[in-house]
Amino acid sequence: MQLVKALVFSAVISLVALVNYLKKKDLPSKKKLILTFAISLFLIIYEFFWSIFT
């Protein structure tokens, strides 16, 4: 269940960052988008391994 929550949370946050980037199309928005995707990916991997090892 935690993995599903992490996936949904990551998808929503990434979607918000993507929409923000598409509206502004400037460099700070692009950096925030890349950082958000990286954090989302880390969160998904972390939750996946956490569910395996517990």
PALOMI-115138 format. One record per residue: residue number from 1; x, y, z of N, C-alpha, C, CB in turn. Coordinates in nm, 2 decimals. Glycine has a CB too. Layout:
// PALOMI-115138
+-----+--------+--------+--------+--------+--------+--------+--------+--------+--------+--------+--------+--------+
: num :    n_x :    n_y :    n_z :   ca_x :   ca_y :   ca_z :    c_x :    c_y :    c_z :   cb_x :   cb_y :   cb_z :
+-----+--------+--------+--------+--------+--------+--------+--------+--------+--------+--------+--------+--------+
: NUM :      X :      Y :      Z :      X :      Y :      Z :      X :      Y :      Z :      X :      Y :      Z :
...
+-----+--------+--------+--------+--------+--------+--------+--------+--------+--------+--------+--------+--------+
//
This chain:
// PALOMI-115138
+-----+--------+--------+--------+--------+--------+--------+--------+--------+--------+--------+--------+--------+
: num :    n_x :    n_y :    n_z :   ca_x :   ca_y :   ca_z :    c_x :    c_y :    c_z :   cb_x :   cb_y :   cb_z :
+-----+--------+--------+--------+--------+--------+--------+--------+--------+--------+--------+--------+--------+
:   1 :   0.08 :  -0.12 :   0.00 :   0.00 :   0.00 :   0.00 :   0.09 :   0.13 :   0.00 :  -0.09 :   0.00 :   0.12 :
:   2 :   0.20 :   0.12 :   0.07 :   0.29 :   0.24 :   0.08 :   0.35 :   0.27 :  -0.06 :   0.40 :   0.21 :   0.18 :
:   3 :   0.38 :   0.16 :  -0.13 :   0.43 :   0.18 :  -0.27 :   0.33 :   0.25 :  -0.36 :   0.48 :   0.05 :  -0.33 :
:   4 :   0.21 :   0.22 :  -0.35 :   0.10 :   0.28 :  -0.43 :   0.09 :   0.43 :  -0.39 :  -0.03 :   0.21 :  -0.41 :
:   5 :   0.10 :   0.46 :  -0.26 :   0.09 :   0.60 :  -0.22 :   0.21 :   0.68 :  -0.27 :   0.09 :   0.61 :  -0.06 :
:   6 :   0.33 :   0.61 :  -0.27 :   0.45 :   0.68 :  -0.32 :   0.44 :   0.71 :  -0.47 :   0.57 :   0.60 :  -0.29 :
:   7 :   0.38 :   0.61 :  -0.54 :   0.37 :   0.63 :  -0.68 :   0.27 :   0.74 :  -0.72 :   0.32 :   0.50 :  -0.75 :
:   8 :   0.16 :   0.74 :  -0.65 :   0.06 :   0.85 :  -0.67 :   0.12 :   0.98 :  -0.63 :  -0.07 :   0.82 :  -0.59 :
:   9 :   0.18 :   0.99 :  -0.52 :   0.24 :   1.12 :  -0.47 :   0.34 :   1.17 :  -0.57 :   0.30 :   1.10 :  -0.33 :
:  10 :   0.43 :   1.08 :  -0.62 :   0.53 :   1.11 :  -0.71 :   0.47 :   1.16 :  -0.85 :   0.63 :   1.00 :  -0.74 :
:  11 :   0.37 :   1.09 :  -0.89 :   0.31 :   1.13 :  -1.02 :   0.24 :   1.27 :  -1.01 :   0.20 :   1.02 :  -1.06 :
:  12 :   0.18 :   1.30 :  -0.90 :   0.11 :   1.43 :  -0.88 :   0.21 :   1.54 :  -0.87 :   0.02 :   1.43 :  -0.75 :
:  13 :   0.32 :   1.52 :  -0.80 :   0.42 :   1.62 :  -0.78 :   0.49 :   1.64 :  -0.92 :   0.53 :   1.58 :  -0.68 :
:  14 :   0.52 :   1.54 :  -0.99 :   0.59 :   1.55 :  -1.12 :   0.50 :   1.62 :  -1.22 :   0.63 :   1.41 :  -1.17 :
:  15 :   0.37 :   1.59 :  -1.21 :   0.27 :   1.65 :  -1.31 :   0.27 :   1.80 :  -1.28 :   0.14 :   1.59 :  -1.29 :
:  16 :   0.26 :   1.84 :  -1.15 :   0.26 :   1.98 :  -1.12 :   0.39 :   2.05 :  -1.17 :   0.25 :   2.00 :  -0.96 :
:  17 :   0.50 :   1.99 :  -1.15 :   0.63 :   2.05 :  -1.20 :   0.63 :   2.06 :  -1.35 :   0.75 :   1.97 :  -1.15 :
:  18 :   0.58 :   1.96 :  -1.42 :   0.57 :   1.96 :  -1.56 :   0.48 :   2.07 :  -1.61 :   0.53 :   1.83 :  -1.61 :
:  19 :   0.37 :   2.09 :  -1.55 :   0.28 :   2.20 :  -1.59 :   0.34 :   2.33 :  -1.57 :   0.14 :   2.19 :  -1.52 :
:  20 :   0.41 :   2.35 :  -1.46 :   0.47 :   2.47 :  -1.42 :   0.58 :   2.50 :  -1.53 :   0.54 :   2.47 :  -1.28 :
:  21 :   0.66 :   2.40 :  -1.57 :   0.76 :   2.42 :  -1.67 :   0.70 :   2.46 :  -1.80 :   0.85 :   2.30 :  -1.68 :
:  22 :   0.59 :   2.39 :  -1.84 :   0.53 :   2.42 :  -1.97 :   0.47 :   2.56 :  -1.98 :   0.43 :   2.31 :  -2.00 :
:  23 :   0.42 :   2.61 :  -1.86 :   0.37 :   2.74 :  -1.86 :   0.48 :   2.85 :  -1.88 :   0.29 :   2.77 :  -1.73 :
:  24 :   0.59 :   2.83 :  -1.80 :   0.69 :   2.94 :  -1.80 :   0.80 :   2.92 :  -1.90 :   0.75 :   2.94 :  -1.66 :
:  25 :   0.85 :   2.79 :  -1.92 :   0.96 :   2.76 :  -2.01 :   1.08 :   2.84 :  -1.99 :   0.91 :   2.78 :  -2.16 :
:  26 :   1.12 :   2.85 :  -1.86 :   1.25 :   2.92 :  -1.83 :   1.34 :   2.82 :  -1.76 :   1.22 :   3.05 :  -1.74 :
:  27 :   1.46 :   2.87 :  -1.74 :   1.57 :   2.78 :  -1.68 :   1.54 :   2.74 :  -1.54 :   1.70 :   2.84 :  -1.69 :
:  28 :   1.50 :   2.83 :  -1.45 :   1.47 :   2.78 :  -1.31 :   1.35 :   2.68 :  -1.31 :   1.43 :   2.90 :  -1.23 :
:  29 :   1.25 :   2.69 :  -1.39 :   1.15 :   2.59 :  -1.40 :   1.20 :   2.46 :  -1.45 :   1.03 :   2.64 :  -1.49 :
:  30 :   1.29 :   2.46 :  -1.54 :   1.35 :   2.34 :  -1.59 :   1.43 :   2.27 :  -1.49 :   1.43 :   2.36 :  -1.72 :
:  31 :   1.51 :   2.35 :  -1.41 :   1.59 :   2.29 :  -1.30 :   1.50 :   2.23 :  -1.19 :   1.68 :   2.40 :  -1.24 :
:  32 :   1.39 :   2.30 :  -1.16 :   1.29 :   2.24 :  -1.06 :   1.23 :   2.11 :  -1.12 :   1.19 :   2.35 :  -1.03 :
:  33 :   1.20 :   2.11 :  -1.24 :   1.14 :   1.99 :  -1.30 :   1.24 :   1.87 :  -1.29 :   1.10 :   2.02 :  -1.45 :
:  34 :   1.36 :   1.89 :  -1.33 :   1.46 :   1.78 :  -1.32 :   1.48 :   1.74 :  -1.18 :   1.59 :   1.83 :  -1.38 :
:  35 :   1.49 :   1.83 :  -1.08 :   1.50 :   1.80 :  -0.94 :   1.38 :   1.72 :  -0.89 :   1.52 :   1.93 :  -0.86 :
:  36 :   1.26 :   1.76 :  -0.93 :   1.14 :   1.70 :  -0.89 :   1.13 :   1.55 :  -0.94 :   1.02 :   1.77 :  -0.94 :
:  37 :   1.17 :   1.53 :  -1.07 :   1.17 :   1.40 :  -1.12 :   1.28 :   1.31 :  -1.05 :   1.21 :   1.40 :  -1.27 :
:  38 :   1.39 :   1.37 :  -1.02 :   1.49 :   1.29 :  -0.94 :   1.44 :   1.25 :  -0.80 :   1.62 :   1.38 :  -0.93 :
:  39 :   1.38 :   1.35 :  -0.74 :   1.33 :   1.32 :  -0.60 :   1.22 :   1.21 :  -0.61 :   1.27 :   1.44 :  -0.53 :
:  40 :   1.13 :   1.22 :  -0.71 :   1.02 :   1.13 :  -0.73 :   1.08 :   0.99 :  -0.76 :   0.93 :   1.17 :  -0.84 :
:  41 :   1.18 :   0.98 :  -0.84 :   1.24 :   0.85 :  -0.87 :   1.31 :   0.79 :  -0.75 :   1.35 :   0.87 :  -0.98 :
:  42 :   1.38 :   0.88 :  -0.67 :   1.44 :   0.83 :  -0.55 :   1.33 :   0.78 :  -0.45 :   1.52 :   0.94 :  -0.48 :
:  43 :   1.22 :   0.85 :  -0.44 :   1.11 :   0.81 :  -0.35 :   1.05 :   0.67 :  -0.39 :   1.00 :   0.91 :  -0.34 :
:  44 :   1.03 :   0.65 :  -0.52 :   0.98 :   0.52 :  -0.57 :   1.08 :   0.41 :  -0.54 :   0.95 :   0.53 :  -0.72 :
:  45 :   1.21 :   0.43 :  -0.57 :   1.31 :   0.33 :  -0.54 :   1.32 :   0.30 :  -0.39 :   1.44 :   0.37 :  -0.60 :
:  46 :   1.32 :   0.40 :  -0.31 :   1.33 :   0.39 :  -0.17 :   1.21 :   0.31 :  -0.11 :   1.33 :   0.53 :  -0.10 :
:  47 :   1.09 :   0.34 :  -0.15 :   0.97 :   0.27 :  -0.11 :   0.97 :   0.12 :  -0.16 :   0.84 :   0.34 :  -0.16 :
:  48 :   1.02 :   0.10 :  -0.28 :   1.03 :  -0.04 :  -0.33 :   1.12 :  -0.12 :  -0.25 :   1.07 :  -0.03 :  -0.48 :
:  49 :   1.24 :  -0.07 :  -0.22 :   1.34 :  -0.15 :  -0.14 :   1.29 :  -0.16 :   0.01 :   1.47 :  -0.08 :  -0.15 :
:  50 :   1.22 :  -0.05 :   0.06 :   1.17 :  -0.06 :   0.19 :   1.07 :  -0.17 :   0.21 :   1.11 :   0.08 :   0.24 :
:  51 :   0.98 :  -0.18 :   0.11 :   0.88 :  -0.29 :   0.11 :   0.94 :  -0.43 :   0.10 :   0.78 :  -0.26 :   0.00 :
:  52 :   1.05 :  -0.44 :   0.02 :   1.12 :  -0.57 :   0.01 :   1.18 :  -0.61 :   0.14 :   1.22 :  -0.57 :  -0.10 :
:  53 :   1.25 :  -0.52 :   0.20 :   1.33 :  -0.56 :   0.32 :   1.26 :  -0.56 :   0.45 :   1.45 :  -0.46 :   0.33 :
:  54 :   1.13 :  -0.52 :   0.45 :   1.05 :  -0.53 :   0.58 :   0.95 :  -0.64 :   0.57 :   0.98 :  -0.39 :   0.60 :
+-----+--------+--------+--------+--------+--------+--------+--------+--------+--------+--------+--------+--------+
//
